[in-house]
């Protein structure tokens, strides 16, 4: 990453700033807004002329009633957090050159220009006209080839506008250094769960490091059918009928890990220097099958090891537990983090900051 593009190395004073965040929050977890506050407060401390906050929310479908995906309600959350007035904008063309203060733009995905990355469309032109400095701090979206993520770097006629990355992206990448390093001697335990098949390629990649152990649980355990000395598959589990069975076989009736698997996983945690966890170990929507996930989370809280929880569903569970521990980092990226671990700085949202 080009350090000159880091937000603290960019002049923000009296400039018009457009900052893209990932406020794609759930009903029970506002953490993505709170994680963005350090960057927002830093920008405001530099006395810009104005600051426009932008984000997506949900997956609106063109041609349908998408009112439930409006981000207008977030203006109140931001006002309370910043103790400052936040004005809601329906459209980027609504702002004028003389406008100052803090603004929140309506969901960028309400316009097809965003997801189609139409950088020359009317909406994109209005978006780019809102500022002369564009800060990206939406770590959860760095894998998206979308207009507000990497569009401005595709417009050679806008080379006079500055782009940079924020405090959250820097924080996320810094916390991932040890687990992506190919030279580190630290022993890393990867706990992989959930059901996304793209994690299978990641497991194969993790196995290339001699200091690595991977524990596979959740539905992912029914999909992984390779034999590898670095990989441990859950050895028992709770079925749909509540029965405990001992199995390492492919069995989609297992909805949570069992006590033997928990015992094995705790030992691996004790032996590791760093623990990375992505994906729940059971069906977390059901109180009968979230027990294994909660048991391991509580065990991790009691350790003093470096722990990285890879966003997504696992991150939501951890945030809802209100975990306060200096050794635990909860990423704001789910799919974005998985993509980063596979592709590194070549992701479309990051490659623009690797240019000298």
C-alpha positions as CSV (number, residue, x, y, z in Angstrom):
1,X,0.0,0.0,0.0
2,X,1.3,3.5,-0.9
3,X,1.7,5.3,2.4
4,X,1.1,8.6,0.7
5,X,-2.5,7.5,0.1
6,X,-3.1,6.9,3.8
7,X,-5.6,9.4,5.1
8,X,-3.1,10.9,7.6
9,X,-0.8,11.8,4.7
10,X,-3.5,13.6,2.7
11,X,-4.4,17.3,3.2
12,X,-8.1,17.4,4.2
13,X,-8.3,21.0,5.4
14,X,-10.9,23.1,3.6
15,X,-11.4,20.3,1.1
16,X,-14.7,18.7,0.1
17,X,-14.4,15.1,1.3
18,X,-16.4,12.1,0.1
19,X,-15.9,9.0,2.4
20,X,-17.2,5.6,1.4
21,X,-18.0,3.3,4.4
22,X,-19.7,0.0,4.9
23,X,-22.7,0.7,7.1
24,X,-24.4,-2.5,6.0
25,X,-25.5,-3.1,9.6
26,X,-28.0,-5.7,10.9
27,X,-30.9,-5.1,13.3
28,X,-28.9,-6.2,16.3
29,X,-25.4,-5.1,15.3
30,X,-24.3,-1.5,14.6
31,X,-20.6,-2.2,15.0
32,X,-19.8,-1.3,11.4
33,X,-20.9,2.3,12.0
34,X,-19.0,2.4,15.3
35,X,-15.8,1.0,13.6
36,X,-16.0,3.9,11.1
37,X,-16.2,6.6,13.7
38,X,-12.4,7.0,14.2
39,X,-12.0,7.8,10.5
40,X,-15.0,10.2,10.5
41,X,-13.7,12.0,13.6
42,X,-10.2,12.3,12.2
43,X,-11.6,13.9,9.0
44,X,-13.6,16.4,11.0
45,X,-10.6,17.2,13.2
46,X,-8.8,18.4,10.0
47,X,-11.5,21.1,9.4
48,X,-12.7,20.1,5.9
49,X,-15.1,22.3,4.1
50,X,-17.7,19.5,4.1
51,X,-17.9,15.7,4.5
52,X,-20.2,13.4,2.6
53,X,-20.6,10.0,4.0
54,X,-21.7,7.3,1.6
55,X,-22.6,3.6,2.0
56,X,-24.7,0.8,0.7
57,X,-27.3,-1.1,2.7
58,X,-28.8,-4.4,1.8
59,X,-29.4,-5.5,-1.8
60,X,-32.1,-3.4,-3.3
61,X,-33.6,-4.7,-6.6
62,X,-34.3,-2.2,-9.4
63,X,-38.0,-1.8,-10.2
64,X,-39.2,-2.8,-6.8
65,X,-40.1,-0.9,-3.6
66,X,-36.7,-0.6,-1.9
67,X,-37.8,1.8,0.8
68,X,-36.7,-0.6,3.5
69,X,-33.1,-0.2,2.3
70,X,-33.0,3.5,2.8
71,X,-30.1,4.7,5.0
72,X,-31.9,7.8,6.2
73,X,-32.4,6.2,9.7
74,X,-28.6,6.1,10.0
75,X,-28.4,9.9,10.1
76,X,-29.8,9.8,13.6
77,X,-27.2,7.2,14.8
78,X,-24.4,9.2,13.3
79,X,-25.7,12.5,14.8
80,X,-25.7,10.9,18.3
81,X,-22.3,9.3,17.8
82,X,-20.7,12.5,16.5
83,X,-22.7,15.0,18.5
84,X,-23.1,16.9,15.2
85,X,-25.8,17.6,12.7
86,X,-25.9,15.1,9.8
87,X,-28.0,16.2,6.8
88,X,-29.5,13.5,4.6
89,X,-29.1,13.7,0.9
90,X,-31.4,11.8,-1.5
91,X,-29.1,12.3,-4.5
92,X,-25.5,13.5,-5.1
93,X,-26.8,16.2,-7.5
94,X,-28.7,17.8,-4.5
95,X,-25.5,19.2,-3.0
96,X,-24.1,22.6,-4.1
97,X,-20.7,24.1,-4.2
98,X,-21.6,26.3,-1.2
99,X,-22.8,23.5,1.0
100,X,-20.8,22.9,4.2
101,X,-21.1,20.4,7.1
102,X,-21.7,16.7,7.3
103,X,-24.0,14.8,4.9
104,X,-25.2,11.3,4.5
105,X,-26.0,10.2,1.0
106,X,-28.9,7.8,0.3
107,X,-28.0,4.1,-0.4
108,X,-25.6,4.1,-3.4
109,X,-27.0,0.8,-4.6
110,X,-30.3,2.5,-5.4
111,X,-28.7,3.5,-8.7
112,X,-27.5,0.9,-11.2
113,X,-24.3,2.9,-11.8
114,X,-23.0,1.5,-8.5
115,X,-23.1,-2.2,-9.0
116,X,-22.5,-2.0,-12.7
117,X,-19.5,0.3,-12.1
118,X,-20.7,2.7,-14.7
119,X,-18.2,5.4,-14.0
120,X,-19.4,7.6,-16.8
121,X,-23.1,7.6,-16.0
122,X,-25.1,10.6,-14.8
123,X,-25.1,9.3,-11.2
124,X,-21.4,8.7,-11.2
125,X,-20.6,12.2,-12.5
126,X,-22.8,13.7,-9.8
127,X,-21.1,11.5,-7.2
128,X,-17.6,12.5,-8.3
129,X,-18.6,16.2,-8.4
130,X,-19.4,16.0,-4.6
131,X,-15.7,16.2,-3.6
132,X,-12.1,16.7,-4.5
133,X,-10.8,14.1,-1.9
134,X,-12.2,10.6,-1.9
135,X,-11.5,8.3,1.1
136,X,-12.3,4.6,1.0
137,X,-12.8,2.9,4.4
138,X,-15.3,0.2,3.5
139,X,-13.2,-2.8,4.2
140,X,-16.2,-5.1,3.8
141,X,-16.5,-4.0,0.2
142,X,-12.9,-4.0,-1.0
143,X,-13.7,-7.0,-3.2
144,X,-16.5,-5.3,-5.0
145,X,-15.9,-3.7,-8.5
146,X,-18.4,-1.0,-7.8
147,X,-18.5,2.7,-8.7
148,X,-18.1,4.1,-5.2
149,X,-15.3,1.6,-4.3
150,X,-12.9,2.0,-7.2
151,X,-14.6,4.0,-9.9
152,X,-12.8,7.2,-9.6
153,X,-9.4,5.5,-10.2
154,X,-10.9,4.4,-13.6
155,X,-11.4,8.0,-14.8
156,X,-8.2,9.5,-16.2
157,X,-9.9,12.9,-16.5
158,X,-10.3,13.0,-12.7
159,X,-6.6,12.6,-11.9
160,X,-6.6,16.0,-10.1
161,X,-8.9,14.4,-7.4
162,X,-7.1,12.7,-4.6
163,X,-8.0,9.2,-3.3
164,X,-6.9,7.6,-0.1
165,X,-7.7,4.8,2.4
166,X,-8.9,5.3,5.9
167,X,-8.0,4.2,9.4
168,X,-10.2,1.1,9.4
169,X,-8.7,-0.4,6.2
170,X,-5.2,0.2,7.7
171,X,-6.3,-1.4,11.0
172,X,-7.7,-4.5,9.2
173,X,-4.6,-5.1,7.0
174,X,-2.3,-4.6,9.9
175,X,-4.1,-7.2,12.0
176,X,-3.9,-9.7,9.1
177,X,-0.1,-9.5,8.7
178,X,0.8,-12.5,10.8
179,X,-1.8,-14.8,9.2
180,X,-0.9,-14.0,5.6
181,X,2.9,-14.1,6.2
182,X,4.8,-17.0,4.5
183,X,7.8,-16.4,6.7
184,X,6.3,-16.2,10.2
185,X,7.3,-18.9,12.6
186,X,4.2,-18.4,14.8
187,X,1.8,-21.3,15.0
188,X,-1.5,-20.3,13.5
189,X,-4.8,-22.2,14.1
190,X,-7.5,-21.6,11.6
191,X,-11.1,-22.4,12.7
192,X,-13.2,-22.7,9.6
193,X,-16.9,-23.1,9.7
194,X,-20.1,-21.9,8.0
195,X,-21.2,-23.2,4.6
196,X,-19.5,-21.1,1.9
197,X,-17.7,-23.4,-0.6
198,X,-15.0,-20.7,-1.5
199,X,-13.4,-21.4,1.9
200,X,-12.3,-24.8,0.6
201,X,-9.6,-23.1,-1.6
202,X,-8.5,-21.1,1.4
203,X,-8.1,-24.3,3.5
204,X,-5.8,-25.7,0.7
205,X,-3.8,-22.4,0.8
206,X,-3.4,-22.4,4.6
207,X,-2.1,-26.0,4.4
208,X,1.0,-24.7,2.5
209,X,2.4,-23.2,5.7
210,X,4.1,-25.8,8.0
211,X,3.1,-23.9,11.1
212,X,-0.6,-24.2,10.4
213,X,-3.4,-26.3,11.8
214,X,-7.0,-26.0,10.4
215,X,-10.0,-27.2,12.3
216,X,-13.1,-27.6,10.0
217,X,-16.6,-27.5,11.5
218,X,-20.0,-26.3,10.5
219,X,-21.5,-27.4,7.2
220,X,-18.0,-26.9,5.7
221,X,-17.0,-30.2,7.4
222,X,-19.5,-32.1,5.1
223,X,-17.8,-30.5,2.0
224,X,-14.1,-31.0,2.8
225,X,-13.2,-34.6,1.7
226,X,-9.4,-34.4,1.5
227,X,-6.8,-36.0,3.8
228,X,-4.2,-33.6,5.0
229,X,-2.0,-33.7,8.1
230,X,-2.7,-30.0,8.8
231,X,-6.5,-30.5,8.8
232,X,-8.7,-31.7,11.7
233,X,-12.4,-32.4,10.8
234,X,-14.9,-32.3,13.7
235,X,-15.1,-35.8,15.2
236,X,-18.6,-35.7,16.7
237,X,-21.7,-33.6,16.5
238,X,-25.4,-33.0,17.4
239,X,-27.9,-34.2,14.8
240,X,-31.3,-32.7,13.8
241,X,-33.0,-34.9,16.4
242,X,-30.6,-33.8,19.2
243,X,-28.7,-37.0,19.1
244,X,-24.9,-37.0,19.7
245,X,-23.0,-39.0,17.1
246,X,-19.4,-39.8,16.6
247,X,-18.5,-39.1,13.0
248,X,-15.8,-37.7,10.7
249,X,-17.8,-38.8,7.7
250,X,-19.7,-36.5,5.4
251,X,-23.0,-36.0,7.2
252,X,-25.3,-33.1,6.7
253,X,-27.5,-34.1,9.6
254,X,-24.8,-32.7,12.0
255,X,-25.9,-29.2,13.1
256,X,-23.4,-28.5,15.8
257,X,-20.0,-29.8,17.0
258,X,-20.0,-32.2,19.9
259,X,-18.1,-32.4,23.2
260,X,-15.2,-34.4,21.8
261,X,-14.7,-31.9,19.0
262,X,-14.8,-29.1,21.5
263,X,-12.2,-30.8,23.6
264,X,-9.9,-31.3,20.6
265,X,-10.4,-27.7,19.5
266,X,-9.6,-26.3,22.9
267,X,-6.3,-28.2,22.9
268,X,-5.4,-26.8,19.5
269,X,-6.2,-23.3,20.8
270,X,-3.9,-23.9,23.8
271,X,-1.1,-24.9,21.4
272,X,-1.4,-22.0,18.9
273,X,0.1,-18.6,19.0
274,X,-2.6,-17.0,16.8
275,X,-6.1,-18.1,16.2
276,X,-8.1,-17.0,13.2
277,X,-11.8,-17.9,13.1
278,X,-14.3,-17.6,10.2
279,X,-17.7,-19.3,10.1
280,X,-19.8,-20.7,12.9
281,X,-19.5,-24.3,14.1
282,X,-23.2,-24.9,14.1
283,X,-26.6,-23.4,13.1
284,X,-26.3,-20.2,15.1
285,X,-29.9,-19.2,14.3
286,X,-31.1,-22.0,16.5
287,X,-30.4,-21.9,20.3
288,X,-30.0,-25.7,20.3
289,X,-27.1,-25.6,17.8
290,X,-25.2,-22.4,18.7
291,X,-23.8,-23.9,21.9
292,X,-20.5,-25.1,20.3
293,X,-19.9,-21.7,18.8
294,X,-20.6,-19.9,22.1
295,X,-18.5,-22.4,24.1
296,X,-15.4,-21.8,21.9
297,X,-16.0,-18.0,21.9
298,X,-16.1,-18.0,25.7
299,X,-12.9,-20.1,25.8
300,X,-11.1,-17.7,23.5
301,X,-12.0,-14.7,25.7
302,X,-10.2,-16.4,28.6
303,X,-6.9,-16.7,26.6
304,X,-4.3,-14.0,26.1
305,X,-3.4,-15.1,22.6
306,X,-3.9,-13.0,19.5
307,X,-7.4,-13.8,18.1
308,X,-8.9,-12.7,14.8
309,X,-12.6,-13.2,14.2
310,X,-13.3,-13.0,10.5
311,X,-16.4,-10.9,10.4
312,X,-19.6,-12.3,8.9
313,X,-21.9,-14.4,11.1
314,X,-19.0,-15.2,13.6
315,X,-18.3,-11.5,14.0
316,X,-22.0,-10.8,14.6
317,X,-22.2,-13.4,17.3
318,X,-19.0,-12.0,19.0
319,X,-20.3,-8.5,18.7
320,X,-23.6,-9.5,20.3
321,X,-21.7,-11.0,23.2
322,X,-20.2,-7.5,23.7
323,X,-16.7,-9.0,23.8
324,X,-14.2,-6.5,25.3
325,X,-10.7,-7.9,25.0
326,X,-7.5,-6.3,23.8
327,X,-6.3,-9.5,22.3
328,X,-9.4,-10.1,20.2
329,X,-9.9,-8.4,16.9
330,X,-13.3,-8.7,15.2
331,X,-13.0,-7.9,11.5
332,X,-15.7,-5.9,9.7
333,X,-15.2,-8.0,6.6
334,X,-16.8,-11.4,5.9
335,X,-16.6,-12.3,2.2
336,X,-14.2,-9.4,1.7
337,X,-11.8,-10.8,4.2
338,X,-11.9,-14.2,2.6
339,X,-11.1,-12.7,-0.7
340,X,-8.2,-10.7,0.8
341,X,-6.7,-13.8,2.3
342,X,-6.8,-15.4,-1.2
343,X,-5.8,-12.4,-3.4
344,X,-4.1,-9.9,-1.2
345,X,-3.5,-6.4,-2.5
346,X,-4.7,-7.4,-6.0
347,X,-8.4,-6.9,-4.9
348,X,-10.0,-4.2,-7.0
349,X,-10.6,-2.0,-3.9
350,X,-7.0,-2.1,-2.8
351,X,-5.0,-2.2,-6.0
352,X,-5.7,1.5,-6.6
353,X,-3.7,2.2,-3.4
354,X,-0.6,0.2,-4.5
355,X,0.3,2.6,-7.3
356,X,3.3,4.8,-6.6
